[in-house]
């Protein structure tokens, strides 16, 4: 019974949204890249770099939103690297992505060690506080859940709407979707496939990095080694689950968040009878399951992972 | 404007120039992080070389560190040849190590010439078995193996931690989560007295040679390469896709499993959850530096191992974080794929509008 009562606690749902927030940014970023035809396995490292860059800038005196901007720019820079190597140069997106992840991760870890050679406990910053919602707090059940969320979570929700609208309703969105489905058709319209693809990868990577920054600037207030622990890869799985749609990405991330928050609470309820690792495995198992459910019917962007060279038929 | 023209044939010297150039470029780029961290650059480089190749001890350490990298490099090279994106070598390595511990810590009493091969076989089988999941998901559900193998890595390491705190925990380890030590009969012999390099290196080199022969000289190898070059053409030519994929997966996972088994049976003597500092991922770099050639994996692994060992020495002497090694390795991966491009394509500068 206790296991079901968890679902009635506002604190559980607040935690679910908190866990989902970085994934919302990550899945949005990944789907933007993939809609344009580029698989971005740099995501895991870009998460690390965003987490590190945003946090470090605030630690060094920038305001919180300045930190978010630095994180986004850092992500965009790694995105540009991935884009240059995979779009005009047409290198393997798998290998390049892994390379970007290794580079971004090692640069962040090395940078952290250069900045703090001998610290034992990680230095902390004043992180984002929950946004004051005024009278909205009084709404029964939902109020207390939303009142615990920080501005970055609201930004994530806003990004879902913006990315969704841009992809579905604008010329630019149409062009992005088209370079991922039929690049030759885009070129025949006089548009540059290379530019559109690179732009989508850079923008998507910036979103991913903001997801990473949420972890160090809102969920925690410090940077730890190994703090990303596969969240990027989870996003790649959830992108398939979301069939590359921003709305479904939100649903997928929230489902994952609820699942993760639930296992954390079950751990306490179970009272140590079941080894904690079993619970910690569940989010990864969930992600694989989500991928399997969706993969069969997945409608991959048709030109995903296919490099395009000008004038190619 | 610049045009890339595909070369008819890549001359051999050029195919060597890409990885060598990439390694050198990555090492040169190391000066940047060294400078940023305020370390003396010249002394940093001197320590890097001294620590990796400067003495008998350094050389044996590099060879010891290269052993798991040859295995994980082969795991990536063989799989990537067939465009099976197995990024799960890290998890398969731990599965192999776990199996080695289960077999080699006293469960079976046998003389070394039986027990050592048994330990290695168990490791290979566990690594290969672990990859069967993602291969099944790929063929049955069409689930991308990149994501499933990556996610499995985290599951396996948690499973290893669980085993080390539970049934496999050494009761004499004073609460430290580690397995019981391997029995003497299950330990791989040392190659050099009082040094850590062990017979696992010979097994690794043998595997590299065997993979080379398999890929270049047999029908199976031809089928593997055909699937990688063009799946559609291979299918049309009657290559059994499922069977080929399965064989590649068995090989790839098996090599990664051997990496773990050899680390336990040759180097550490017991299993902890921090057995591998990312050998699985570094194996991808090794494979790319090797141009996916099994024989090339050996020098590539020695290079990457040298960077790791040298960076450790540097870190101890002048306090530069040994994350520098990961940085060099990552840079060499990106350098080699760009270098490979210049080897495969000729760069021609053409005036805009002119016919190429």
Boltz contact constraints between the chains, C-beta under 6 A:
constraints:
  - contact:
      token1: [A, 89]
      token2: [B, 341]
      max_distance: 6.0
  - contact:
      token1: [A, 91]
      token2: [B, 337]
      max_distance: 6.0
  - contact:
      token1: [A, 94]
      token2: [B, 85]
      max_distance: 6.0
  - contact:
      token1: [A, 95]
      token2: [B, 337]
      max_distance: 6.0
  - contact:
      token1: [A, 98]
      token2: [B, 284]
      max_distance: 6.0
  - contact:
      token1: [A, 99]
      token2: [B, 333]
      max_distance: 6.0
  - contact:
      token1: [A, 99]
      token2: [B, 334]
      max_distance: 6.0
  - contact:
      token1: [A, 102]
      token2: [B, 330]
      max_distance: 6.0
  - contact:
      token1: [A, 103]
      token2: [B, 330]
      max_distance: 6.0
  - contact:
      token1: [A, 106]
      token2: [B, 323]
      max_distance: 6.0
  - contact:
      token1: [A, 106]
      token2: [B, 326]
      max_distance: 6.0
  - contact:
      token1: [A, 106]
      token2: [B, 327]
      max_distance: 6.0
  - contact:
      token1: [A, 106]
      token2: [B, 330]
      max_distance: 6.0
  - contact:
      token1: [A, 109]
      token2: [B, 323]
      max_distance: 6.0
  - contact:
      token1: [A, 110]
      token2: [B, 33]
      max_distance: 6.0
  - contact:
      token1: [A, 110]
      token2: [B, 321]
      max_distance: 6.0
  - contact:
      token1: [A, 110]
      token2: [B, 323]
      max_distance: 6.0
  - contact:
      token1: [A, 110]
      token2: [B, 324]
      max_distance: 6.0
  - contact:
      token1: [A, 110]
      token2: [B, 327]
      max_distance: 6.0
  - contact:
      token1: [A, 113]
      token2: [B, 321]
      max_distance: 6.0
  - contact:
      token1: [A, 113]
      token2: [B, 323]
      max_distance: 6.0
  - contact:
      token1: [A, 114]
      token2: [B, 37]
      max_distance: 6.0
  - contact:
      token1: [A, 230]
      token2: [B, 154]
      max_distance: 6.0
  - contact:
      token1: [A, 233]
      token2: [B, 150]
      max_distance: 6.0
  - contact:
      token1: [A, 233]
      token2: [B, 151]
      max_distance: 6.0
  - contact:
      token1: [A, 236]
      token2: [B, 147]
      max_distance: 6.0
  - contact:
      token1: [A, 237]
      token2: [B, 147]
      max_distance: 6.0
  - contact:
      token1: [A, 275]
      token2: [B, 162]
      max_distance: 6.0
  - contact:
      token1: [A, 277]
      token2: [B, 158]
      max_distance: 6.0
  - contact:
      token1: [A, 277]
      token2: [B, 161]
      max_distance: 6.0
  - contact:
      token1: [A, 277]
      token2: [B, 162]
      max_distance: 6.0
  - contact:
      token1: [A, 280]
      token2: [B, 158]
      max_distance: 6.0
  - contact:
      token1: [A, 281]
      token2: [B, 155]
      max_distance: 6.0
  - contact:
      token1: [A, 281]
      token2: [B, 158]
      max_distance: 6.0
  - contact:
      token1: [A, 284]
      token2: [B, 151]
      max_distance: 6.0
  - contact:
      token1: [A, 284]
      token2: [B, 154]
      max_distance: 6.0
  - contact:
      token1: [A, 284]
      token2: [B, 155]
      max_distance: 6.0
  - contact:
      token1: [A, 287]
      token2: [B, 151]
      max_distance: 6.0
  - contact:
      token1: [A, 288]
      token2: [B, 148]
      max_distance: 6.0
  - contact:
      token1: [A, 288]
      token2: [B, 151]
      max_distance: 6.0
  - contact:
      token1: [A, 291]
      token2: [B, 143]
      max_distance: 6.0
  - contact:
      token1: [A, 291]
      token2: [B, 147]
      max_distance: 6.0
  - contact:
      token1: [A, 292]
      token2: [B, 137]
      max_distance: 6.0
  - contact:
      token1: [A, 292]
      token2: [B, 141]
      max_distance: 6.0
  - contact:
      token1: [A, 292]
      token2: [B, 143]
      max_distance: 6.0
  - contact:
      token1: [A, 295]
      token2: [B, 141]
      max_distance: 6.0
  - contact:
      token1: [A, 295]
      token2: [B, 142]
      max_distance: 6.0
  - contact:
      token1: [A, 295]
      token2: [B, 143]
      max_distance: 6.0
  - contact:
      token1: [A, 296]
      token2: [B, 141]
      max_distance: 6.0
  - contact:
      token1: [A, 296]
      token2: [B, 142]
      max_distance: 6.0
